[in-house]
């Protein structure tokens, strides 16, 4: 619910991209996604502008988290 699906998709895209570029192990993908979701403060996501902002912030956070696992 709320903006969690946005964070789920955004963080997964970042993690998968890093995996495909051989920078992240496959087993680290769910860790990045889970930690991104745990760090998220959900909102209602009632308009496109808000959703796009959440997406941008989620991607940034996922990349920050992924740096802990990057090989």
ABEGO torsion letter per residue (X at the ends): XEAAAAAAAAAAAAAAAAAAAGABBAAAAAAAAAAAAAABBBBAGABAAAAAAAAAAAAAAAAAAAAAABX
